[in-house]
């Protein structure tokens, strides 16, 4: 128990795998672009190529997920945590008249029929979110993104489910899943918690 809690990132019951813990921020922007209407289903691939030691628990090191929406639109999400590879933290929104780009370490712009580029200051985003939250509380109109947070988290979870199992996962299936990842008893700091095997697409079953 203590080892897994101290190394929480590498155990799905604690982190959700890195698609839920880290990459969910891009999934969150996809949900925002889709007005927080959830997709019908998703399918994906993923695996573990460079995280081979026991110290990495059992999580994957790459994912690629396709989210399908009722109106025919699709969202494509890719992430990896593999040293020595090209890196990019960016989101692209492709429409019929242009492409919107959000880059954490680059431009915020729209190219196409009506080009636009953000030219203002870009203060620390973590400080801004705190400023906005505290200001809303003082105003008596507290920001509550609980529903959006839950939706984005489940999007990450269903993507993980799709990659782990190799199956098409429907939104309703993920929402009603009875999968339990963690131990039932969390009271014993010295409890022996077995490490699940690394998921094998086509073998690991949806629960």
HUBEL-V652004 format. One record per residue. N is the residue number from 1. RES is the residue in one small letter. D_FIRST is the distance of its C-alpha to the first C-alpha in Angstrom with 1 decimal. Layout:
n	res	d_first
N	RES	D_FIRST
N	RES	D_FIRST
This chain:
n	res	d_first
1	x	0.0
2	x	3.8
3	x	5.5
4	x	5.4
5	x	6.1
6	x	8.6
7	x	9.9
8	x	10.0
9	x	13.5
10	x	13.1
11	x	11.2
12	x	13.6
13	x	11.7
14	x	11.1
15	x	14.4
16	x	16.6
17	x	17.7
18	x	20.2
19	x	22.9
20	x	21.3
21	x	19.8
22	x	22.8
23	x	25.7
24	x	25.8
25	x	28.2
26	x	30.9
27	x	30.2
28	x	30.7
29	x	34.1
30	x	35.1
31	x	34.4
32	x	36.5
33	x	39.3
34	x	39.3
35	x	39.6
36	x	36.1
37	x	37.5
38	x	34.8
39	x	35.7
40	x	36.6
41	x	34.4
42	x	32.8
43	x	32.5
44	x	30.9
45	x	29.8
46	x	26.9
47	x	25.2
48	x	23.5
49	x	26.1
50	x	25.1
51	x	21.3
52	x	21.3
53	x	18.8
54	x	15.3
55	x	14.3
56	x	15.3
57	x	12.8
58	x	15.2
59	x	17.0
60	x	20.8
61	x	23.0
62	x	26.0
63	x	27.2
64	x	30.7
65	x	31.3
66	x	34.6
67	x	34.7
68	x	37.8
69	x	39.5
70	x	42.1
71	x	44.9
72	x	44.5
73	x	42.7
74	x	39.7
75	x	36.9
76	x	35.7
77	x	32.4
78	x	31.2
79	x	28.4
80	x	27.0
81	x	25.0
82	x	26.9
83	x	28.2
84	x	32.0
85	x	32.9
86	x	35.1
87	x	33.5
88	x	34.6
89	x	33.2
90	x	35.9
91	x	36.8
92	x	40.2
93	x	42.0
94	x	44.9
95	x	47.8
96	x	51.4
97	x	52.8
98	x	50.3
99	x	46.8
100	x	44.5
101	x	42.2
102	x	39.3
103	x	38.0
104	x	35.5
105	x	37.4
106	x	40.7
107	x	43.4
108	x	43.2
109	x	46.2
110	x	48.1
111	x	50.5
112	x	53.2
113	x	55.9
114	x	54.9
115	x	53.2
116	x	51.2
117	x	49.1
118	x	47.2
119	x	48.9
120	x	47.4
121	x	45.0
122	x	41.3
123	x	39.4
124	x	35.7
125	x	34.2
126	x	31.2
127	x	33.8
128	x	36.0
129	x	33.5
130	x	32.8
131	x	36.6
132	x	37.2
133	x	34.6
134	x	35.8
135	x	39.5
136	x	39.0
137	x	37.5
138	x	40.4
139	x	42.8
140	x	41.5
141	x	40.5
142	x	36.8
143	x	35.5
144	x	33.1
145	x	31.7
146	x	29.1
147	x	30.8
148	x	31.1
149	x	27.5
150	x	26.5
151	x	29.1
152	x	28.0
153	x	24.3
154	x	25.4
155	x	27.7
156	x	24.9
157	x	22.9
158	x	26.0
159	x	26.7
160	x	23.4
161	x	24.1
162	x	27.5
163	x	26.5
164	x	23.7
165	x	26.2
166	x	29.5
167	x	31.0
168	x	32.8
169	x	30.7
170	x	32.6
171	x	31.7
172	x	32.1
173	x	29.9
174	x	27.0
175	x	27.7
176	x	27.7
177	x	24.9
178	x	22.7
179	x	19.9
180	x	16.4
181	x	13.7
182	x	10.5
183	x	9.3
184	x	11.9
185	x	10.2
186	x	8.0
187	x	9.4
188	x	7.4
189	x	5.4
190	x	5.7
191	x	5.4
192	x	6.3
193	x	6.1
194	x	9.5
195	x	10.6
196	x	13.7
197	x	17.0
198	x	18.7
199	x	20.9
200	x	24.5
201	x	27.2
202	x	29.6
203	x	27.1
204	x	24.1
205	x	25.2
206	x	25.3
207	x	23.6
